[in-house]
Amino acid sequence: MNILPTVSPLHLENLKTRNGASAGVWLVVLIPLACSPGLYDTHTHCHPSSRFLSLLAIQVGVSGIHLYRQICLSGSNHKTPTGKEAGTNGNEQEGSVRRPSILLRLATHPYTPALITAVAISLLTDIHPIVAGALTTICARVLYQTTHWLFHAFPGSFSLGEGAVAGQTAALTLTCSLYSLGFTLVQPKVLSYSQQTSALIQMGVVVVAALVTGLYRIPRLRSARLFVPYVCVCGAVGAGAASLVMGEWVVGWLLDTITHSQLRMTLLGWWAGLTLLALALTSWARRRAGVAVTVLRKVYHLVIVLVFVPGILLDPVFTHLAAAAATLLCLLLEVVRLESVEPLSTIIGRAFAPFLDEKDGGALILSHIYLLVGVASPLWLTPCPIGETSMGQWPGSPRSVLPLLSGVLAVGVGDTAASIGGTYMGRRRWAGTKKTVEGSLCGVAAQMVAVAGLTGAGVVAMTLPAWGRLVVAVGLVAAIEALTDQVDNIVLPLLLYTPLMDL
């Protein structure tokens, strides 16, 4: 067993999790569930194989459970018995120090899920066993290292489940990006527009991961003198590497993409207008002392709906690229704020101040990133790259649009309606929470009305059985939203996405 890497356990007694949040260990199954549609035969033609992502997701789910087990067991101190104790209770001590069998140690080893997943990937996909083993090992390593780092570097920012989900997301995103980029370099070919879009996003993920790793591995890079040059060098290297993978200069490709059609120019203008609206709202909120934080945050939920609905319905591939770019930019700005890079750090801190709540009590400010990732996550989780799906032509395929809107429905429509309805009509509270039954019913009703509107407009095709399953799915998600104390901007879209894929 010494040939396998080891994982240092997190020490629970020294671990500071987010205030007011339960452990939330159940969150570790959300990403595997959301990626499970990739195992369906409908998507087996996709490349990279949809089964690759699904099997990796199952691996990080099992590894997440193992990580939580390590967290629980790390608080117990196993002491060596003294001579007196050994003499008086020899039989018990002999039994307590007996080493478990090699099979038991193999079954409970943190890298066993990676070994099993490598075998499954090599059998169910066309990936070579050696490559599969390397990828699953990288995935496990990134998961464990990232989760440990998040808890130790940013105390009070995550519950146990939220930290595990963040580690799972980092591991899956980076591993899939490395595989896709490596495959493209080893077997070069002319890429389609959607493949070029995916390659650019994947290169952005790798560059941001390398940038953050460098910052926290080499503290000198965080100094005011080196930070900006370091970011510029990483960006330049990333642009060159992306150009090599895509087969054309990335700046020119971006300009061609933006100016490809009048529709995209219109979308960019619409998004720019909404961005100005959000900035104006932020400026207004800073001057108003009596505005409730909840109201302000829900206004941003409505703004995000206005951003994503036309984008997903009219040009989902371009929206996919824009959402990924916005997410990476937000992560970079959070690094700037954390490292106190002036004057941007002060500006960012003042802009976010009116919108902070108890979930932003740690070192990190993540609410806006959670909102963006939650609404955009269906675009990234879809088993086939957008533009290569067998469900129909983009945009507007009735069978494929609704799952992509799961984040908009769960967070932008349902959560917002539940909050507003509960504030003005709430009477009966869910046990142990401040949320009301009436608010949850408002959230369910709003989502059903939204889907009915999409159906009436011919955007979504729904049968009677599908309506029944939708009611059950939306109702369950609403109940979980009311009862959980985890970050609902991430939890709700993942919960709703899976049943919508089965409609």
N, C-alpha and C positions, 0 to 999 in steps of 0.2 A: 504493500500500500504506500510505501515511501516514494514510489515513482510518480504518484499523482501530486499536483500542487496542493498546498494547504490553504486554509482560510482562517484568519484570526477572528474569533468571535467578538461581537460587540458587547461591551460590559454594561448591562442594563442599569446598574447602580450609578454609573457615571454618565448616563445618556439623558440628555434633556430633549424631550419631544415637545410638540406644539401644545401650548397651554389650552386646556379645555377640550382637548380631543382624546377620544378613546384610542386604543391600539390600532383598530382598523385593519387587522390582519387579513380580513376577507377581500381586501382590495387586490391582493396578489393574483386572484383568478380573473380579474376583469380583462386584462390584455389577452390572455389565452382564449377566453370566450369570444372576444371581439375578432380575433384572428382565425377562429375555427372555421368560418365559411370557406377559407382557402383550401380545406380538405375536400370540398365538394367536387364531383367530377366535372361540373360545369366550367371550372376554372383551370383544368389541368393543362390547357394549351398555352397558358401564359408563360412569359419569361421576364424575370426570374420565376421559377416555378412557385405558384401560390402555396404549395405544400411546404416549401422551404421556410417561408415566413411562419406558417402555422405551426410547424414542428419546433422551430426556434422559440415561438411564443409559449408552447407547452413546456419547453425546457426552462424558460425563465420563470414560468409559473411554479413549477416544482422546486426550482432553486430558490424562489422567493419564500416558499413555505419552509424550506430548509434553513434559510437565513433567519426567519422568524423563530424557528426552533432553536437555532444557535443563540439568538437574543435571550430567549427564555432560560436556556440552560446555563448561560454564562454567569448568571447571578449566584449560582450554587458553587460553593468553595469546597473542593475535595481535599481534605487534609490527610496527611500521612499519620496513622495511629501511633501513639506513643507506646513504649515498651509495656507499660502497665496495662494500657487498653488492650494491647495485643495479647497479653497474658490472660486477662480476665474474659476476653471475648474472642478467642482465637479463631473459632469456626466462622464467626461473622466476618472478621477481618479478612480471613482467607478467601471467603466468597466475594467480598467487596473489591478486592484488588485483582481478582481474576480477569484477565483480558478477554474481551469479547472475541468471538470467532472471526476469522478472516472474511467469511461471507457476510456477517453482520456489519463489520467495518466497511466492506465494499458497498453494501446496500445503503448505508447512512453517510457515505463520503460525499462532500459537497460537489465533487466533480463527476459523480456517477451519472446524474442526469445528462451531462454533456456527452459522456461516452455512449449512452443509450440513444440519445438523439442523433449522434453521428451515424450510428448503424441504421437508424430509421431513415435518415436523409439519403444515405447511399443506396438504400433499397427502394425508396419511393420516388426518388428524383434521379436525374442524370448526373449528379455531382459525384466526383470521385471520392472514395472513402477517406483518402488522406486529406483532401481539401475539406471534406465534411468535418473530420476530426479537428482540423485546425480552426475552422469557423466556430464550431460549438465550444471549443476551449476558449477562444477569444471572447465569445459571448458571455460565458460564465465568468471569466476574469473581469471583464468590464462591469458586469452586474455587481459582483462582490466589492470590487474596488470603489466603484462609484457610490454605492450605498453607504459603505463605511465613511467615505470622504464627506458625503452630504451631511451625515449625522454629526461628525466630529468638527467639520469646518463651519457649519451653520446651525448651531444649537437653537432649538425652539422653533425651527422653521417647518418641520414635518412631523406628522404622526408616524408610527412605525409602518403602517400600510402605505402612506403617501410617499415616504422615503423609498420603500421597496418599488413602488410603481415608477418613481423617477429613475431608479436604477435599471429597472426592466426596460423602460423607454430608451434610455441611453444605450443599453446593451444591444437591443434589437435594431435600433436605427443605425448605429455605427457598424455592426456586423453586416447587415444587409447592404449598406452603402459600400463597404470595403469589397464585398463579394461582387456586386454589380459592376463597380468600377474596374476591379481586377479582371473580370470576365470580358469586359469591353476592350481592355488593353491587350489581353492575350489573344482574343479572337476579334480583331478589328473588322468593322463593317460600316456601311453607311447607315447612320441612325435616322429614324423618323423624328418628327418634331416632338412627339410625346416622349420618345426615348432620350432625346437631347435634353428635354426639360427635366426628366428624372435624373440624368447624369449630372446636370448643373446643381440640382438640389442635393444630391448625394455628395458631391465635391464640397458644397457649402457645409454640410454636416461634418465631414472629415476635417475641414479647415478650422471650424469653430472648436471641435473637440481637441485638435492639436494646439490651438491658441490657448484654450483654458488650461489644458494639461501643462503647457509651458509656463503659464503664469503662476501656477501653484506648485510646480516642481522647482522652478527657479525664481525665488522671491525678488531678485534684483530686477526682473522684467516688470515688476509692478511699480517701480519708481517712476516719478513724473517725467524723467529724462528719457527713459527707455520704452515706456508703455506705448506711446503713439507710433514711434518707428517700428516697434515689434508688430503692432496690429497692421501697419501698412505693408510690411514685408510678408506677413501671413496672407494678406489679401492679394498681393501681387503674385505670390507663388500659387495660390489657389486659382487665380484667374488663368495663369499659364497652364496649370495642370488640367483645368476644365476645358480649355481650348484644345489641348492635345486629345482629350477623351472625346470631345464632341466633334472634332474634325474641322472646326472653324473658330475664328477669333471670337471670344465670348462677348466682348463689348458690341461688336457688329451684330452678332446674333441677337443680343438683347434689343438693340435698336430696331432690327427687322421684326422681332416678335411684337414689340409695342406698337409699331406702325403697320402691322400686318393688315389690319382692317379698321374700318371706322368704328366697329363695335368695341374693339379693345380701347381705342382712344376715348370712346364714350364712357366705358367702365372706369378707366383711369381718372377721367374728369369727375365722375360720380364719387369714386373713392377719395379723391383729393378734397372734394367738397365736404364729405363726411368727416374727414380728418380735421379740416378747419373748424367744423362744427364742434368736434370733440375738444379741440384746443380752446375754442371760445367758451365751451362749458366749463373746462378746467379753470380758466381764468376767472370766470364768474363765480365758481364755487369757492375759490380762494378768498374772494372779497365778501362772501356771505357766511356768517357764523352760524346761522340757525338752520341750515339745510341739512336734513338727515342724510347720513352716509348711505343708508340702504336705498333711498330714492335716487341718489346720484349714480350709484352702481347699476341700478336697474335701467337707468337711461342709457348707459353704455351697452347694456344687453340689447336694447332696441336698436342702437347704432350698429352693433355687430350683425344683427339680423338684416338691416338694410345693406350692409356690405356684402354678406355672403349669399343671400337669396338670389339677387340678379346675377352674381358671378357664377354660382353653381348652375343655374338654369340656362344661362346664355353662353358661357365659355368656361367649363369646369377645368380644363387643362391650364388655362392662363390663371385662373383663380388658385389652382393647386400651387403653381409657381409663386404667385404673389403671397399666399398665406405662409409658405415655407420661408420666403425672404423676410417677411414681417416678423415671424417667430425668431429667426436667427438674429435679426436686428435687435429685437427686444432683449434677447439673452445677452447680446454684446453690450447694450446700454445698461443692463443690470450689473454686469461686470464693471463697467465704468463707474457706476454709482457706488458699488462696494469698495472699489479701490480709490475712491475720492479723487478722480481725475477732474480737476477744475478747468473751466467753469461748468462743464457739463454735469458734474456730480450734483452740485447745488441746484441747478435748474431742474434736473430729474427728480431730486428729492422733494422740492417744493411743489412740483406738478402732481406728485402722487399723494402728498400729505392729506388732502381733503377726502381721499377715497379709502384710506386704510381702515381696517377693522381688526377684530381679534385674531383672524387667520393670518395677519401680517405682523404678528408680534415678535417673530424671530429676526435674524439678521437679514433675511431675504425678503424682498417685496415681489410676490409672484402672482397676485390675483389677476392682473391684466394678462400675464402669460398663460395662466390656467384658462382664462376665458377664450383667448385666441386659439390655444391648442385644443381645447374641448370642442369648439365649433368646427375647427378645421380637421380634426382627427379622422373623420370618416373619409376624407379625400386621400389620406395617407394609408388608411387601413384596407381600402378596397383591394380585393384579391388580385385583380388584374390592373396593370397601369392604366390610368384613365386615357381613353382613346384606343385601347386594344381590347375592350371588353366584348364578350359575345352577347351581351344583353341588348344591344341596339346601338344605333348611331348617336353620337354626341352632337349637340346637347339635346335634352328633352326626351330621352327614352323613358316611357312610363314605368318600366319595371326597375330601372336602375337609379332613378333620381331620388326616390324617397329615402333610401339608406344614407345617401350623401347629405341629406337634410336632417339627419337625426340629431346632430349637435345644435342646429338652429331650433329644432322643435323642442328639445329637452331643456336647453338653457335659455335661448333667446325668447321662446314663446312660453313654454310651460313654467319654468322657474320664475320668470318675470310676472306672469299672470297670477301665480300662486302667492308671490310676495305682495302684489297690489291687492288681490282679493282678500288675503288674510288680514291685511292692514285695515281695510275698510269694512269687511263683512265678517271677519273671523269671530266666532263665539266659543266653539268647542275645541280645546287644544288636544293634540296628540299626547299620549302619556309620556311624561318626562321631557317634553320639549316646549318651546315657545311657539311652535308652528301650529296652525289650525287646520281642522278638517275642511272647513269651507275654502280655505286657501288652496288646499290640495285639489279639491273638486274644481276650482276655477282653473287651475293648471291643466287638469285633464280636459276640461271643456274647451279651453283655448287651443290645445293641440289638435283635438278632433275637428274643431272649426277650421283650423289652418289646413289640415289634410283635406277636408271637404272642399275648401276653396281651391286647392291645387288640383283636386279631382275634377271639379267643375270647369276649371280652365284647361283641362286636357293634359296637364303636366304629369299627373299621376294616374295610373289605372288601378282600381281597387275592386275586388269581388266581395260578395257578402261574407264568406268565411274570413277573408283578409281583414275586413272591418272588425270582426269579432276578435281575431288575434291581436289587432291593433289596440282595441279597448283594453284587453287584458295586459298587454305590454306597457301601455301608457299608465294604466292604473298602478301596476307594480312599481314602476319607476317613480311615480308620484309619492307612493307610500315610503319608498326608500329615501327619497329627497326629504320627506318630513321627519324621518326618524334618525337619519345619519348625522354625525357631526364631522364627517370628512368633507373635503373640498368638493362641493357638488358640481362645479364647473368641469371637472374631469370625470367624476363618477357617473353622472347622468348620461352624457353622450355615449360612453362606452356601454352602459347598461341597455340603452335603447337601440344602439346600432345592430346588435346581434339579432334580436327578433325581427327588425325591419328587413334584414337580409333574407329572412325566411318567409316573408309575406308572398 
